[in-house]
Amino acid sequence: MKNIYRLKYIFIILIIIVGIFFPNNYIKAANSPTVNSESAILMDAKQGKVLYEKNSNKVMYPASTTKVMTAILTVENCDLNANLTVSYWAINSVPYSYSLGYIQPGEIYTVEELLNITLIASANDAAFVLAEYIANLDNENYVFSTDSSNKEAFDNSIAKFADMMNEKAKEIGCTNTHFVNPNGIHNENHYSTAYDLALIGKYAYENNIIKSIVSKQSYSLPKNTNHPLYNTTNALLKNSSKYHYEYANGFKTGYTDAAGYCIIATASKDGIDLICVILKGEYLADGTATRESDCINLFNYGFENYKSVKLLNEGDIVRTISVLNGTDDTKSLDIKAASNLNCAVFTDEVVDVTPVIQINNMLAPIAQGQVVGSITYTIDEVDYKSDLIATHDVYSSNVMNVILALFAIFAVLLVIVTIISIKKK
């Protein structure tokens, strides 16, 4: 009996030790969210910190979440007011049962109109129009054919656009992503991961044009009443949906038989911006749509267990430096933060970290607003970084310039003499 009591005491002591030294892990176990879909991730949309993951690096089919990358390339390469002619194959390359914007060959739309249709209604035809146009921006001789005579040229255009997509994905930081089309039409060589799609979503979330479009519940073409009202496919945004989520503010859904129900979703509350990716969602026997329910569970988990901590305010004076060759009345220089820095941490976590300040420029002339260095906070292996900029102009002192020049010459001569002395020895 004594041995049993001893074991109980030891077990209690171990629990206390785990609670003291590993509080965050204890919280995660206690509040772990329910996620039924095959792959998922929850990320801080501002800094990219992963707050939860399930098979987030498993290679999966992304379906129409692909269109977020198409939107990125569109806003970065196009004039939104440019007029585009719809080609024959942009319409007739969409397989049966895939969603459409019901546009027709020969019709003319602006880039902005097509981008709205692509993102809100998940129109595969509109995505093809954008891709074909962007792939040929540098080709003055390309003709957007309104008949069936241009199939090979169209296929080449889509392949070129896919190359652009893959190049951009690598630039963003994706390592397990490969695109072959602009809309997510199923192809075994068209794949990504929840983590990579979160990076793509985070990148797009920082673009105000895309962010504005994906927040809309509906869209209608301003100059064409023959087309339907385009409603969002994102149930989290719809007021009429049982999955409406009050803090949701975007992004993009997807579905194919092979991919299942997919989504990149974003939500914002109390200064925290979250991005969630769900891949291979399904409908459970009780009628629950795991794509939407998993998103809500993850968002609630994030908002309940994490808080936004202000590390730095834009305009904060970080340090005062003395510029070596500055004039007497300007050489004392305050350097300030160029941007706000926030991080998401556990609600009971205290952030106490000393930032690393790096000054890259200590010589005049320095212009007001010029970047002279950086400040970095490292928390949970994530870097939160801001540029440091000059608060006023620093003018160059002629006297100090002469002294610095003489010092430089002396230093060079000293090095030469040292080298000669070493060689003689």
Buried (B, 14 or more C-beta within 10 A) or exposed (E): EEEEEEEEEEEEEEEEEEEEEEEEEBBBEEEEBEBBBBBBBBBBBBBBBBBBBBBBBBBBBBBBBBBBBBBBBBBEBBEEEEEBBBBBBBBEBBEEEBBBBBBEBBBEBBBBBBBBBBBBBBBBBBBBBBBBBBBBEEEEEBEBBBEEEBEEBBEBBBEBBBEBBBEBBEEBBBEBBBBBBBBBBBBEEBBBBBBBBBBBBBBBBEBEBBBEBBBBEEBEBEEEEEBEEBBBBBBBBBEEBEBBBEBBBBBBBBBBEEBBBBBBBBBBBEEBBBBBBBBBBEEEEEEBBBBBBBBBBBBBBBBEBBBBBEBBEEEBEBBEBEBBBBBEEBBEBEBBBBEBBBBBBBEEBEEEEEBEBEEEBBBBBBEEEBBBBBBEBEBBEBEBBBBBBBBEBBBBBEEBBEEBEEEEEEEEEEEEEEEEEEEEE
